[in-house]
Amino acid sequence: MFDVGFAELFLLALIGLLVLGPERLPGVARTIGGYVRKARSSWISLRNTIEAELAEADIAAPIKQTSEELKQIGKDLADMSAYTPEKQESVTPEPQALADTDTEKEPDPATDSNNSKDENA
């Protein structure tokens, strides 16, 4: 976090020893350590909370979209249940219509332009 090496820590301890004296230095060091520990745990807690909120926001959008799609599918299924088989019209052709489409007329050679071109060539 801070680039503090052994030399800097030794210099700070020496200055603290000279300023505070050997009696009060351990108590002050303990108090400072407690504050640093609380600050570090607060920072970690804050970081975890922010990361959790961001992860939840990333997950919430697809879940909301999927929920809306499922609601739309439910509406479509409800509309389809109103469309019962009794209301359906017959799509099978009548027998007479089938007989008309089965018989094909032979092409007339006089009106068929492809056949007349082949004969002339």
N, C-alpha and C positions, 0 to 999 in steps of 0.2 A: 504494500500500500504506500508507505513512505519509504524511500530509500535511505533507511537509517542503518548504518553498519555498527560493528562492535566499537569502533573508535568513537563514534558520536555518542553511543550509550554510555561508554566509560567516562567521557567528558561531562555528560549531563549528571551522572552519578557523583562525580567528584565535585562539581559545582553545588549540587544539592547537599552533599555532606558538609561542605564548607559553609553554606548559607544556613541550613536548618540544624545542623549538628547531628551527632550520632543518636541522640535520644528520640528526636521527632522524625527522622528520615524514614524508618520502617512504617510508621503510621501513615505518613503522607503517601508513600509508595503504594500501600495497601488501598488507600482511598482513591488514588489516581487509577490504579488497576481496576477497581470496582466500577468507576465511571467509564473507563474504556470498555469493559465487559458489557455494561448496560448499553452503551452506544452501539457496539458491534451487534448485540442481539436485536436491538431495535432496527438497525439497518437491515439485517437479515430478514426479520419479520416483514418489514416494509417491502423489500424486494420480492419475497415469496408471495405477498398479497398482490402486488402489481402483476407478477407473472401469472398468478392464478386468474386474475381478472382478464388479462389478455387472452389466456387460453380459453376461458369461458366465452369471451366475445368471438373468438375464432370458431368455436364449436356451435354457438347459438345461432349464427346465421344459416348454416346448412340445415340445422334441426327445424328452424322456423320455416324454411322453404319446403322441406319435406312434409311438414305438418300441413301447410297450405295445399300441397299437391294431393295429399291423402284426403283432405276435406273435399277437394274438387272431384276426386275419384268416387268418394262416397255420394256426392250429389249426382254424378253421372249414373251410378248404380241405382240410386233411388228413382231417377227418371226412367231408367230401363225397366224397373219393376212395374211402372205404370203402363208400359207397353206390353200388354199381355198377348198370348198367342191368339185369343179370340178376336182381337182387334186387327190382326194381321190379315192382309189380303192374299188371296191365292196367287202365287207367282208361276204356277205350272200352266203351260199353254193348253188350250182346248184341243181335243183330238182333230177337229177339222183344220185348225191352223197348222198342226203337225203334218197333215196329209198334203197341204199346199206346198210346204217347204221341202218335202221329200222328193217331189217330182220336179225335175229341172227341165226347162225347155232346151231343145237343141238350138245352137246358134244358126241364124240364117246366113248362108254363105254370101248372099248378095250384099247384105248390109255389114258383114264383118270385113273391116278394112284390112286386117292382117292376112286373112286368107286370100283376099283378092290380090294383094301385093305379091304374095308368094307364087300365085298362079301366073301372074303377068311377068315375073322375072325370069 
